[in-house]
Amino acid sequence: MTRSQNNFPIEERYDLRLITTFIPNKRYPVYNWFYFKEGFSRDFVEYAISLLGYKPRVILDPFVGVGTTLLYAREKGYHSIGVDASPLMVLVSKVKTRDYNIKSLREEAQKIFRVRFRKPNLSNISSFVKQFFNKYVLEDIVFFNELVDSIEDEKIRNFFKVGLICSSSKVSYAYRDGSVLRVVKKNTPPFRKFFKRFIRKMIKDLEKVKFISPEPEVRVGDARRLDFLKDSSVDAVITSPPYLNKIEYTKVYRIEYELFLRGEEPNLLRSFIGLSKVEEDEADSSMPPVARAYFKDMRLVLREVKRVLSEDKKAIFLLAGGVFPTGVIESDIELSEMATDEGFSVEKIVALNKRVATRNRVEKIGWARESAVVLKT
Ligand SMILES: C[S@@+](CC[C@H](N)C(=O)[O-])C[C@H]1O[C@@H](n2cnc3c(N)ncnc32)[C@H](O)[C@@H]1O
């Protein structure tokens, strides 16, 4: 264990680097339904719970993403609550963490895949979306989406909707490159077969997981304002906010919103942390304005987390340093300083990964660390 300049204890566990990524989830049923590059793994949640050092009653993840914290909590018998600003993420998290009647899912699948293809009307699909699909594949997707929308039971409808979203992303030409969607053409399999196989896999996966605790509460919301939660109502927080300077990925779900969740697209500037503009008079600090906006929001998040966490309990934040032409901003240290101001004590910072930080892609200017910050109320 070393100490930072400001005396925060730092433990290096670079051997655990992989758990901060989504990669280990690929081998876990249900966890792997929606590939989320910015997500962490089931193994990270397991490790975070070991860092708590007590058995939590209710775990909150205020940046829940695709629901990995909640899934693990359900498997291990902890109650949990998830919040995310993105309706797409909330839909995915919900669908992964519900109880289903498998027989009804199988019957619905049979019904859907029995319907003969009818050419749908693509006139209200934008040319932006059209460029990412083979024409016949897109017709199939829109055809199935109409069928899925007509399913009466909300739980079953959402299940098929997520299956459709995952299957479509696998056959699309969209390649997510940071905040940009690029067209990368490839051979695509017949969609009907592909979708059918994916739904079959989802149903099989449900038979492999065993949930102990009840369905978690998952809702669209803002981690800066958790009004629906009473003071001291949770006893652990395990979460990973958007990373400093890597927030733009929230914009790459335009295809999903246009095709499957029309009208539900979040107002990014209002809903997502770190995207609001800082006032002119605040922009004179040593930090770039984007970093100021980010930490201003993270302070509000810390304050809310402090309010809803009961006494003597822990919050674990996974986050990474931000690389700017002026140098690396150590997010773990910044967060620890703010947390101290807000009345937390910093138990330790566990450094889990580090990447070379460069200026103009060649000149090395330091290391950007990815760490779990362990805070105590
Ligand atoms: C790094 S991801 C979380 C990944 C998650 N740990 C997982 O494994 O799926 C950050 C998430 O924060 C969400 N987000 C951004 N601003 C938010 C806000 N103000 N309140 C709640 N969620 C927000 C994004 O939609 C994104 O899903």
The ligand as a Gaussian input file, in Angstrom:
#p B3LYP/6-31G(d) Opt

LIG

0 1
 C      -20.005000       3.503000     -16.983000
 S      -21.716000       3.318000     -17.285000
 C      -22.218000       2.211000     -16.033000
 C      -21.933000       0.826000     -16.392000
 C      -22.482000      -0.201000     -15.432000
 N      -21.629000      -0.317000     -14.271000
 C      -22.568000      -1.534000     -16.153000
 O      -21.737000      -2.409000     -15.881000
 O      -23.420000      -1.675000     -17.024000
 C      -22.397000       4.811000     -16.741000
 C      -23.906000       4.901000     -16.838000
 O      -24.320000       6.126000     -16.243000
 C      -25.493000       6.565000     -16.905000
 N      -25.694000       7.980000     -16.534000
 C      -25.127000       9.087000     -17.033000
 N      -25.559000      10.193000     -16.371000
 C      -26.404000       9.761000     -15.399000
 C      -27.140000      10.417000     -14.368000
 N      -27.118000      11.733000     -14.212000
 N      -27.870000       9.643000     -13.540000
 C      -27.930000       8.295000     -13.683000
 N      -27.262000       7.635000     -14.659000
 C      -26.497000       8.346000     -15.506000
 C      -25.244000       6.216000     -18.367000
 O      -26.456000       6.063000     -19.075000
 C      -24.486000       4.890000     -18.245000
 O      -25.375000       3.800000     -18.338000

